[in-house]
Amino acid sequence: MTATPVWSVDPRTGKQREQVAVEATSQEVDEAVRAAHAARGALADATARAAFLRAAAALLDESAAHVIEAADAETALGPGRLTGELARTTGQLRAFADAVDEGAYLDVRIDRADPTLSPPRPELRRYKVPLGVVAVYAASNFPLAFSVPGGDTASALAAGCPVVVKAHPDHPATSELCASLLRRAAVESGLPADVVRVVHGFDSGLALIRHPLVAAAGFTGSVRGGRALFDAAAARPVPIPFHGELGSLNPVVVTPAAAAERAEEIGIGLAGSVTLGVGQFCVKPGLVLVPEGADGDRLTGALTKALGETEPGVLLDHRMRENFIAGVRERAALTGVGTPVTPGSGGEHTVGAGYLTVPARRLLEGGAYELLLEECFGPVTVVVRYADQLEAGGVLGLLPGNLSATLQLSAAETEGAPGPASELIGQVTGLAGRIVVNGWPTGVAVAQAQHHGGPYPAATSHSTSVGATAIERWLRPVAYQSVPDALLPAELREANPLGLPRRVTGG
């Protein structure tokens, strides 16, 4: 059988740049998974694991010029954006190395035996162990931070799980380059190179999720693709955890008081958030509730001006460009939908930014207007004009789960007195994994308290894919009851030889 080539393509021209690899056969996927599985024992050494993550970060930083050049050639995201993304990626690797050193992620808990309780309590010692090989499905829009060296990979390796990455077809050369740096870092840290493997091709992604030695999966992408893999993970003879980020509308609510206080500022800020990265952020605000009336008109006027002055941009690939243009056209054709700044084709290889507008009552009719409640990937948003809080609440009640929800409030509303603002906080908390007030959702800080997830379809689990607790996805708890100290894992022994933080109950 002839091998299918994997090409690197320049999205600025649509032309093939170079053949990078060939699509993996089922046998090659099997070999990659088995090699990763065989390397898992070496990852049990936490000191080597932390050293590996830091070495990977250092090699990526040393190769920054080459990595950024490769990523820009395949994504058109630009050196400025990619420089920041690389810094985020290496910072993420170092943060997980610190987490490994600290050991709190193991969640060590000890309940000492207490025969005086009713019923008596035996000696119990609990911590978390790695699941095994993790399949990572790279994202198109972040060729570094959500791809081969990204958060899923970094958190899985930190947990002690080897990784097989299904590379995204939009940046195969960048994927191969980053994989080579990670594998080199592993060897320099005394670990097998096969703690990280990469495969290419659509069919390889299906073979990967079905492989019996794959213990969990992480995915960032579309609802359609993610749901197919999620269902495949659940349909296995032994189902596995599937942590998918599938899509999000990321609603914004502008209160009447906020519009009265700073309409122009909000309009300009919204334009910047919608067009950041040519509208290709998973937390791009895709639906914005703006009050009817003069203050709302001032906001949309500022938005119209800012978007009208935005230069056309290049999307990640031409398929996405075609989907964007078709999606905008279909939405704009709905009765009552306006296009103050028409988004769409900006040239042979580019797209222009814009927005659609619709009265809230149209959305509340349902039917064909439900299309406006679906994510449209690219530099467009839907501005919904509402008459009162009842209409705004009704629209929010139609929304599926989201990664984020943003409230633009007035200074008085932020003081916390009971009222519409506090009611809005309560309503959007049921819709999203991150609530933003008087800011914009684009930009997800890698931090201890971060949560990047949300109710379905924003995510398929309650976990986060960004931040310190992302490591929890790749671990499972084990409790040891009345096990002699000499037979316990080092992490649970009485003397605490590894110096781990632990919670102890009893004398």
N, C-alpha and C positions, 0 to 999 in steps of 0.2 A: 504494500500500500504506500502511495506517495505521501511524504510528510507535507503538512500544510504550513507554509511559511508564516512567520509573524513579522509584520513590517512596522517600522517606526514611521509615522506620518506627520507631516508639517500641517497643523490646522490653519495656518495663515495662507496656505496655497492649496491644500488638499492633496499634495503630491507625496508619494512614498520617498522616505529619506534613505533607509537602509533596512535590510533584513536582519533582525535581531536574534531570532530563534525559530524554532518550529513548535507547533502545538503538540503538547504531550499526549501520548497514547495512554490508554488505560493501564498498560503494563508499566509505563514510565511513571504514572501517578502512583501506582502500587510501590514501585521501587523507592520513590521519594518519601512516601509515608513510612515505609518500613525502615528506611535509613534514619529518618527523624525519630521514630519510635525507639530504635536501637540506641540513640544518643541521649535518651531522656535521663538515664542514670547519672550521667556526668553533670547534669544540671542540678542534681541534688545538693551539690556543694554551693552554699549560699555565697561564700566569699568569691568563688570563681564566677558566679553568676553576676554579682555586682561589678566585678572587674570587667567582665565581658560587656556589660551595658555601657560602662564608662569608656571602654576602648572603642566601642562602636560609635559613640558620640564624638570622640576625638578624631577618628578616621573620617567621619562625615564632615567635620569642621575643616580638617586638613585638605579635604578634597572638595571644598565648597565651590570653588570656581567651576570645576568640571561638572559637579552635580547640578548646579544651577543652570549651566549652559545646556546640559542634556535635557533637563526638565522644561526649560523655556522653549527649546526647539520642538518639543512634543506637545506642549500645552498652551503656548502663547500667553502664559500668565504674567510674564515679565520678570526681569531680574529683581526689581524692588520687592514685589510680592513674594517671590520665591526665596529671597534672602531671609525675610521674616519667617517664612514657613520652615526653612531649614533650622533657624535658631529655635523655633518652637519644638521641632522634632528632636534636636539634640538635647534641649532642655528637658524634654519629656523622658528621654533615655536616662539622663542623669538623675532625674527625680525618682524614677523607679529603682535605680541603683541605691539611692538613699533609703527608699522604703524597704528594700531587701536588708540593708544594714540594720535598720531600726527593728524590724521583725514584728511590728504591731499587726501587720496584715495577717499573720498566722492566728491571731485572736486566741491566744493561749488562755484557757480557763481551767482552774483547778477547784474542785469541791472535795474537801477532806471528809473522810468517813466520819459519820456521827451516829452511833448506835442509839443515842437517846431520843432521836427524832421519831415521829410516828407517821409513816413507816420509817424504819432506819434508812439512813443514806449511806450507800457504799462509796468508796473512794472513786472519784471520776476525774479524768484528765482529758481535755479536748483541745485539738488544734486543727489546722486545715492542711490538706495535702493537694498537690497538683493533680489535675484531671488526666493529663496525657497530651497527645499530639493535638494541637489546635490548628484548624483550617482558617486562614485569614483571607477574606475576599476584599481586595484593594478597591479604593474609591477612585473615581475619575477626577474629581475636582480638587483633590489634595494629593499630588503625586509623591509627597514626602510624609506629611503628618498623618495621613490616613491610608498609606500605601505600605510598601515593603518594610521601611524602617519606622512605621507609624505607631500610633497608640495601641492598637490591638496586638501587634507584634511585641512591642516593648513590655506591655503589661503581662502578656502570656509568658514571655521569657523570664520576667521577674518572678512570676509564680512558680517557675520551674518546669514550664511546658515547652517542648520544642514546637516549631512552627513550620507549616507548609503554606506558603502564600500563593494564591491564585492571582497572578499579576493582571492588572487592568490593561485592556488592549490599547488604551489611549496613550500610555507611556511605557512601552515595553523596554526601551533602552535604559530609561531611568531606573526601572525596576531591576534590571540585570546589574546595572552599576551599583545600586545600593545593596543588592544581595551579595555582590562580591565583597563589598566593604564589611558587611555584617559577618560573613563567613570568615574573612581574614581576621576580624576582631576576635571571633570565637577561638580560632587556632592560637592567636597570640595570648589568649587568656587561659590556655590549657584545656579548652573544650573542643569537641569534634565540630568540624565545619557544618556537619549535617544537622545541627540544632536549628538551622534555618535552611529551608529549601524553597525554590520557586518553580511553579509550573505555569504554562500558558495555554490558552484555548478554552472556548466555551464548554466543550465536552469534558475537559479536565476538571472544570469546576463541579460538574455533576458527579464525576467519578470520585472526586475528593470528598464531597459531603456524604457519599455512600460507603466510603472505605471503613471497614470494621475497626481499624486501629485509630481512626480519628475520634477524639473524645469530646470535642466541642468546636464551635465555629463562631467567627465574628464577621459581620458583613456591613458595608455602608454602600447604599445605592438606591435603586428604584423600588417602588412597591411591588411591581410585577416580578422583577428578578429576585428580590429578597423573599417574597412570599413563596415562590417556587422552591427556593432552597430551604426555607423554613419548613414547608410541607414535606420535603424530602428528608430532612433531619428527623421529623416526627414519624415518618413512615418506615424508618429503618427497623430491622428486627430488634435492635437495641437503640431506642431514640436517644438523641444527644441534645444538650443545651445549644440553642442557636440564638446568638445575641445580634439582632439585626437592627440597623437604623434605615428605615424604608422611605420616609418622606414626611414633609411637614409644611404647613401653610404659614405658621408663625404669625398669628394675628396681632394687630396693633389696635388699641382703642384710644382715641383722642377724646377726652372729655370736653364738654362745652366750655368749662372754665379754663382749661389748658389752651384751647383754641383762641379764646378771647385774650389770654395773657401773652402768648408767643406763637401765633399762627405761622409767621414767616420762618421762624427758627425751626419749628417742627417740620415744615414742608421741605426746607433745605436739608435737614438731617435725614429725613425719609428718603430723599433722592440719593443721598450718599450711600445709605444702607442698601437700597434696592440695586444700585449699580456696582457695588463693591465686588470685585472679581467678575465683572460682567454678569452680575446676578446669579452666579453659580455657587453661592454659599448655601449649605443645607439649612441655615437659619435666616435666610433672606425673608424679610417681611412680605408675604404674598397677599395679605388681605388687611386693609386698613379701614377702620370705622371712624368716619369723620362726621361731625354734626352738620346738619343743614344750616343755612343762613350765612350771613355776611362773614363771620369769623371763619367758618369752614371754607368759604370761597377764597378768603385771603390765603389760607393754607394751601389749597389746591392751586392757586395762582403762583405761589412760590415754588410748588412742586413742578408745575408746568414749565416755568422758566428754567429751573435747574436741570430737569430732564431734557428739555429742548436744547440746552447747551452742552449736553454730554456727547462726546465723540462716539461713533460706532465702535464696537469691540468684536474680538474674535472669540467664539465659543470653543470648547475643548475639542470638538470634532464636527464634521459636517452633518452627521446624522442628528446630533443635538440641535444644530442650527435649523435643519429642516423641521424637526419636531417643534421647536420654538415658534417658528413662523406659522406652521399649521395650527398649533395650539392657540396662538393669539388670534389668528383669523377666525377660528371656530367660536371663540369666546366673543369677539367683537361683533359677530353676526347675530347675536341674541338681541331680541327686541328690547329697547330701553338701555342698552349698554353703549356708553359713549367712549370716544377715544380722543381726549384732549391733546395727548401726545401719542401718536400712533406708534407702538412698538412693532418691530418686524425687520425686514431685510434692510441692511444698511449698505449693501454692496454684494459683490459676488461671494465674498468669504466672511463678511461681517454681519452684525445685527445692530439695530438701533434700539435704544432704551425708550420706554414710555410707560403709560398706565391706562387702565380702563376704569370707567366709573359707572356705578349702577345704584339706583335707589334701594334702600334696605327692603322695602316692601316687595320688590321683585324677587330677591333672594328668598324671602319668606313664602313665596308662592311655590317654591320647589320646582320639580320637573326638570326642564332643560337647564335651569339656572344653577343646578347642583354642580355643573361643570366649573363654575366660578369658585367652588370650594375645593378644587383639586389643584395641587401644586403645578405650576408652569415654570420649568427650569430655564432661567435666563433673566434678563433685565426688564422685568415687568411686574407690576403689582395691580391689585384691584382695590380701588377706593370705593367704599360703600358709604353712601350718605344716609344718615339716620335722623329721624325726627325727634326721638326722645329715648330715654333709658330703656323703655319697654322694647322698642324696636332693636336697639343695640343688643340687649340681652337675648332677644329672640334669635338674632343672627349668630351670636356666640353659641347658643344652644344647638345650632345645626352642625357645628364643627366637629371633626374627628380629633383624635389625639395629636399633640404637637410637641416639638422640641422646646419651643419657647412661646411666651405670650408677653406682650409689652403694653404698658399703660403709660400714656402721656397725661400727667396730672398737673394741676395748678399748684402754686406754692401753698395755698391754704389747704388744698386737698391732701398734701403730703404730711400734714400735721397729725393725722391719725384719728381725728374725731369720727365717730360713727356716722355713716352716710353712704352715698353712692360709691365713693372710692373704695371703702372697705368692702362693700358688697361686690365690687368688680374683682378685687383681689381674691375673694372667696370663689367667685365663679371661674376665673381663669386658672386657679390652682387645680381645679378638676380637669383642666384641658391640657396642661403642659408640664414639662419637667423643670423648666426654669422661667421665673417671673422677673421681668425687667421693668423698672420704673424710671421714667425720664432719661432713658438711654436708648440704645438700639441693640438688637439681638446679635447682629453680625460681629463676630469676635468672641471666641469661647476660651476663656482663660484656663490654662492647665494649673489646677490648684486643688488643695485638699478638699474644699467644700463644693467643688464643681459637680454639676449633674448634667450630662448630655444624653438625654433620653426622654421618654414620656409615654403616655398611653398610646396604644396601637392606633394608627400605623407608624407613629413616630419611632417606636421601637417595639421589638417582639418580647422584651423582658423588662423587668423593673430596674435593671442595672444601668450604669453609665459607661460610655465609651471614652470619656475624657475625665482626667483627674485621678487622684490617688486611689480611689475606691474601684477604679476599673479593673484592678488586679483580682477583685473578688469573683469575677466571672469565671475564672479558670481554676478555682479551688473548690474543694468539698470538705466538710467537717468530718472528723473521726473522733469518737470518744473511746477511751480505754478505761475499763472498770476493773478495779482490784488487780491490776497488772503489777507484778513486782518491779521495783525501780530499775533493776539491772536490765529488764527486758523492754523498758519504755524507750521510745525515740528520744534522742538527746534533747529535743525541744521541750520535753515534758518531764525530764528527770528532776528530782527534788533539788539537787544542787544547782540547777539552772546553769549548766556549763556554757551555754551560748549567750547568757546574759539577756534573755528575751523579756520584754514587758509581759506581765501576766496578771490575771485577775484571780485572786485566791479567796475562797469562802471557807470559813471554819478555822479551828485552832491549828 
